[in-house]
Amino acid sequence: MTRELRNFWQRISDGITIQQLWAQFRADARDSYQFYSKEVDRTPVEGESRWKRFWRTVRGLFWAMIMKLSPGRRVLLLIALVLLFLPGLSFRRGDEDIQSDPGSSRFFAGVVLVVLLAMELSDRVTMKRDLEIAREIQSWLMPSQAPSVPGVDIAFANRPANTVAGDYYDAFFRPNGRLLIVVADVAGKSVPAALLAATLQASLRTLAALPASLPELVTQVNRYACEQSLQGRRFTTGFVAELDTATGALTYVNAGHNWPVLRHASGIIERLETGGLPLGITTARPYQCGAATLAKGDLLLIFTDGLVEAEDDQQGEYGEARMLSVVQGLQSPTAAGAVKNIMSSVDTFVGLTRQHDDITCLLLRMT
């Protein structure tokens, strides 16, 4: 019997410790509360007691949850809750008073709740299946392996906060023989951001095949992004660079993105900030082009804000200072090893806290 219970617990918990399960539950509860509380009016009312404010908040959370259901499920849930908490109700039929049986009422309420749970789980499984298909399609759009470039070692890591991500990265050669490097972050998360990231990838790949300079390329991508941005509500930050692999000359445009870190072999840190506004804001502002030179032993890290804004269980941020300290201390002989060290540093900091934003890193190392 003990063995059967142990196997049952292993199946239910996936072998996760009690501490990890509790941490997951706390993270889920916090995320759920933040999700529903957005629709609750918690504005203080003059003369309202603390208890009245508390019950007003509870009532608001209850209705925020109820209204997420379809009308049919909403009515069934309300009936089940009434029967569960008021099982001994009486009602009048003609001249006869009828008292409901508490045991039967609770049993019926339990059956209804189980049926509703099964319906919601069915919806969730269907949605998860569709999202898995979307993730598979998204993985086709972004490289699984870096291009082989003599003298240049490239690696990347991409970790979506949800099944699909709004981050986009790429590295490929243009017709002019230069290596194009891209990291972008669409505002928002999940499916809407992933769809816009896919359109951005398609437009960039198409436009990059044309004989245009880097600023012209970014301007054309921005024009396309403005057409799809819903009056600037769906903007995209991005870092786009061209590398002459023979000379190490790097030209770049930073479109409102986190400043990449260029660590020279001497240990000097350079931040690549020249550019302009995020893509999709306006076509009226031109983009400036920056330049840097990469030599043997230099390391370039391009990342999205999910890296530095990763939070621990106290909602403290990983931060740029901690990231720069890790970059300064990187000793791995390979780009893949360096990326692994950076991601391990983030994992150690956040612990079991649920990831709240997409994380993408592209690291280039001159060999």
N, C-alpha and C positions, 0 to 999 in steps of 0.2 A: 504493500500500500504506500509505504514511504517513497519507494522508487517511482510509482505512478504519479504521486503528487509532485515529486521533483521534476519529472518529465513534463507534467502539465505546466508547472511554473516556468520551466525553461522555454516552453512553446509560447506561453503568454507574454513573458518578459523579454524574449530574445536574448536571454543571458545577461541582461543589464542589471547592475547592482541597485539596491534600494536607494542609495544616494543619488545615482544617475536618474532613476525613475522619478524621484521627488524633484530633482532639478528640472527635468523635462516637464513635469506637471506644473511647476511654478512658472516656467517660461510660457507654457501654453495658456495658463490662466491669465498671466499678465497681458499676453498678446490679444486674447479674447476680450478682456476688459477694455483695452485700448481701442479695439475695433468697434465694440458696441457703444462705448462711452462717447464716441464722436457724435452720436445722435441724441445725447442726453443733455438737456438744458440744466446746467449746474450753477446758473447765475444766482447769487444770494438774494433772497427776498427779505425786505425790511420787516422786522418783527417776527420772522420765522425762527422757531426753536431749532436746536441741533437735531432732535429726533425727527421733526417734520421734514427737515432738509434731507436727512438720511433716507426716510421712507419715500420722499419724492425722487431721490436718485435711484433707489431700488425699483420703484415703479417705472421710471424711465428706462432702466436697463431691461426690465421684463418686457416692456412693449417693443423695445428695439429688437429683442430676440424674436418675439412672436411675429413681428411684421416681416421678418426674413423668410417665413414659411409661406407656402401657397395658401390661398383662402381655405381650401378643403382641409389641409393638415392643421391649419390654425384653429379651426373650429373643433376638430377632433382633440387636439391638445388641450384646449380649454375645458372641454367636457371631461377628459381624463383627469385633469387637475382638480376639477370640482368634485368628482367622485372619489378621488384619492384623499383629499383633505376634508371633505364634508360627506363621508360615506353614509351617514344615517339620515339623509334628507327624506322628508315626507312631502307628498303632493296629493292633491284632491282630484278624484275622477268621479264626476257626478256628485252623488251624495256620500261617496265613500272616501275615507282618508287612507292612503296607502303609504306604508313606511318601507323604505328601501332597506335591503339587507346589507349591513356594513361589509361583511365578508365578500359577498357577490360584487358589491360596488368596487371594492379595492381590486378584486381579481379582474374585473372588466377594465378598470383603469390601467392595470399592469399590462394587460393584453394590448390595449390601444397604444400605450407608450412603446412597447416592443415593436409593434407594427410600424409606428412612426419612425423609430430608430432604424428599422430595416430599410424603410423608404429613403431616409436621408443617407444611409450608408451606400445604398444602391446608386444614388445620385453622385456621391463622392467617388465611388469606384469608377463610374462612367467618365466623370470629369478627369480623374487621374489617368485613365487609359488614354483619353484624348491628349492630355498634357504630355504623357510619355511619348506619344507619336510626334507632338510638336517639338519636344526636346531632341528626338532623333533627327528630325528635319533640320533643326537649328545646328546640330553637330555637323551636318553635311556642309553647312555654309561657312563654318570656320575651320581653319586647318587643325588637324589632330597632331601633325608633326611640323616642325619648323623646316623651312627650305635649307638645303645643304649649301652653305656659302663658304668658300675657302677663306680662312682668316677671321671668320665671324661665327660665334657660337650663340644660338638663339634658343630660348625656352619660354614657355608660357604656362600659366595656371589660370583656370576659370572655375569659379565656384558660385553657382546661382543661389540666391536666397530662397527662391522657389524652384519649381521644376524647370521653368525656362527663364532666361535672363535678358536684361536690357543692355548688357555689356556686349561689346563687339571688339574683336581683335583680328589682325591679319598681318601677313608679311609675304610679299611676292615681288617679283621683278617687273618693272615697267619696260615698254619697248625701248626706252633710252638706255637700258642696261643698269639702271639704279634700283636699289632695293627699297620698296615702299613699305613703311612700317606704320600701322594704324592701331590705336586703342581709342575706343569711344564708349560713352556712357549715356544712354537715353534716359531722360527724366522719367521716373516711375519704375515699377517692377512688373514682373510676371508677363502675361500674354500681351497687353497693349504695348509695353516697351519692347518685347521680343519681336512683335510684328514690325514696328518701326525700325528696329535694328536690322531686320532682314531687308527692308527696302533701302536702308542706308548702305548696306553691304553691296546690294545689287547695283545701285547707282554709282558707288565709288569704283567698283570693279570695271564697270562700263566706261566711265569717264577716264579712269587711269590708263586705259588702252589708247587714248587720244594723245596727240603731241602737244601737251600743255605744260606750262611751268607749274611748280608746286602751288604758288599762290593762286594761279588761275584754276587749278584743279579744286582747291578748297572753296574758292568762290563759286564754282559751278555746283559743287556738292551742297553748299549753303543755300543756293538758289532753289535747288530741289527740296532741301529740308524745309525751307520757308513755305513752300507750297503744300507740305504735308503736316505742318506743325500746329494747326488749329489756332491761328493768330498768336503763335509763340508759346502756347501752353505745352506743346510737346517738343521742347528743344533738346539738343544733344551736345554734350561737351565732348571734345575730341582732340587728340594729338596725332598729327599726320607728319611724317618725316620721310625724307629721301636720303639714302646713304650711298655714297660712292665707295664701293667696297675696295677699290684699288688704292684710294688716297685717304680714306677715313673721313672725308668731308661730309658733314651732315647738315642738311637744310631742313627746317621744320616750321610748322605753324601750330601754335597752341590755341585752339578755339575754346577758351574758357575752361580748360581742363586742369586737373591737379598738375602742378609743375613736376615733370619727370626729374629724376635724380641722375646726374652724370658724375660718377666717381672716377676721377683720373687715377692712374697708377701711382701717382705721387701722394694720394690721399685727399687731394683737394676736391671739394664738392661743388658742382655747378648745377644750378636749377635752370631749366629750359622754359621760359615764361613768355617769350615774344609771340604775338598772334593777334587775338581779337576776341570778339564775343562768341558765345556758344552758337552752334549751327541751328538755324531755324528761328532766330530772333528777328533779324532784319537783313535786307540786302543793301542797305544804304551805307554800311560801315565796311571799309576795305580791311583786308587782313595783311598784317605785317609778317615778313619772313625772317626767322632767326637762323643763326649758323653756329656750328660748333665743330671741333675736330676731335675725332676719336683715334687714339693711338693704342699700340699693343698694351694690354693689361687694363685698359679702361673698361668700365662697366656702366651700362645705361639701363635704368629701371623706369619703366612706364607703368602706371597703375591707375585704378579707378578709386573713387572716394570710399568705396566699401572697405578697402584695406585700412586706411588710417582712421575711419570712423567705426571700426569694429568695437563692440562694447562687451564688457565683462558683466557679471551678475549684479554689480553695483552701478551699472550704466556709466562707467568710466570709459573713455575712448582710448583706443590703442595709441593714436596720435602720431604726428609726423616726427617728433623728437625721438620716440622709441624706434620708429622705422629707420630714421637716419643713423641711429646708433647701430642697428643691425646691419645696414648696408656698409657702414664703415668697417665692421668686423668680419665681413664675408671673406672666407678664405677658400671656398670650394673651387676646384680647378675647372668645373663645368658650369654652364649656365643653368642646367637642370638642377644641379645640386644647390646652387645659390637660391633659386626659386623655392626649392623645398625647404631650405633654412628659413626663408622669410615667412612662408606659410605656417611652418611649425612654430615660429615665434608668435604669430597671431593666434594660433590654436591654443598655445600655452597661456596666453593672456586672457582669452575669452572663456576658457574652460568649457563648461557644459551649456553656456548661454546660447540660445538660438540665434543664428545669423539673421540680421535684419536687412541687409543690402547685399547686392551682388559684389563679388570680389574678383578682380582680374589683374594679373601681373604679366607683363612681357619684359623679359630681361635679355639684353644683348651684351655679349662679352667679346672684346677683341682679343684674338689669340696670336 
